[in-house]
């Protein structure tokens, strides 16, 4: 009897503790969402002046905000596509072939992952300015590719470690050439790893502040636009856009989650 | 005959190896190796009166690194990063444990709820904290409503505020690897420990923590190192009072326009990173657990 009451107390403590941590994680989200409905029109847009949906309409007139969001999407999609292609090829090649410098390449892959982003940012800025590549969309895409490729490789490599080479040999024995085998056998087997890597690359790209801050030139991404507006107070239409993006991502993930998971279970 | 086959194999593998590994190699060379070498070279250079980099050897930047103001900021950076890491372990460990050992159907949802906040841009979330903690923010309103305080308390622009922002940014990097480590834990070991008479606390320190130590190490590396460079958190929440080494570097490349000095400051960060990663490997850490 005594023990159950103690267990109950422990359970209560655990639930209380976890709720506190979740509250901590969600406080700024509540602030962002509630401010998107704030009727205030005076800077710094913090005091509550009643509920309105105006900002969700005004958002569509804020062309500089929308174009920065467009830039973020262009950069995220193109850098994800490039990083996924380069990373998948690289992971397969590193896994399969013996060549000089393999150890070096493996070691170099960890650099963008462990070194603080600010160092990568200033290093890229330095090289772009030295070889006179004008800073803008191109340098942003190149930079995002450079920090996402290692993550794609790690994800694909995890998939390769459980990979049975004999099915490729079987395919070649049955008369398929190397390229057909790659597209028909290798790629489908690696697909979950590739998808995971691509998703990570996309997420890293849309949220990147620090590296973009150094290599952007005149091109504004959505996070950089937010950074610019922080000095004068983030206007509620920025909060409205953030809220829409959040709802979109949560919705997308919950829609795809069940499918992704059932696929995973089948493979393992 | 044997030579012939090996030659044939060599030829048939060179092209595919080049096609697959070539792009990554070029990318790493041009966008990782070359830039970092250039930063190292530039750290030994100076600037002319138009803020252009003059490529002539000088060690002047390195002597500047030892100025009292800078030393104080390094100390402050290490302190903030250290406290952030400790809080992330102390809060993140029990939290990850409780979710990973949860046996209800809510487990997946609880896990997702840790990740969802991070789908909103990090800057806007940090700004959300500033709005929450500000003198007209919710926290002050709440405290005044309860008559705990009579006038708004200034929570912003303190070391503690920056630590809070850093903990907020990095706690998932602690919770997620710990979650994985704890979930892998074989529960029969815990039962064995308690069957053999160990009290829960002893099981915790002698079974659970040693078995999940790798998760703690990799979590600490992934919190401590990037924390040193997150200049925007201390900008927004610390308001210039809690500068870190990242802020110093940012200023040299932006407003102060002294790239060589900024490069020398970056070399410090690179050395700290190398040192900690070496230590991590010595302690038996796996490099692959660093790439969440």
Interface residues (C-beta under 8 A of the other chain):
Chain A: X14 X17 X18 X21 X22 X24 X25 X26 X27 X28 X29 X30 X31 X32 X35 X46 X47 X85 X86 X87 X89 X90 X92 X93 X94 X96 X97 X99 X101 X105 X108 X109 X110 X111 X112 X113 X114 X115 X116 X117 X118 X119 X120 X122 X123 X124 X125 X126 X127 X130 X142 X143 X145 X146 X149 X150 X151 X153 X154 X158 X178 X203 X206 X207 X209 X210 X213 X214 X222 X223 X226 X227 X230 X234 X238 X239 X242 X245 X246 X249 X250 X253 X257
Chain B: X13 X16 X17 X19 X20 X21 X23 X24 X25 X27 X28 X30 X31 X32 X33 X34 X35 X36 X38 X39 X42 X91 X94 X95 X98 X99 X110 X112 X113 X114 X116 X117 X118 X119 X120 X121 X122 X123 X124 X125 X126 X127 X128 X129 X131 X132 X134 X136 X137 X138 X168 X171 X221 X225 X226 X228 X229 X230 X231 X232 X236 X246 X249 X250 X253 X259 X262 X263 X266 X269 X270 X273 X277 X287 X288 X290 X291
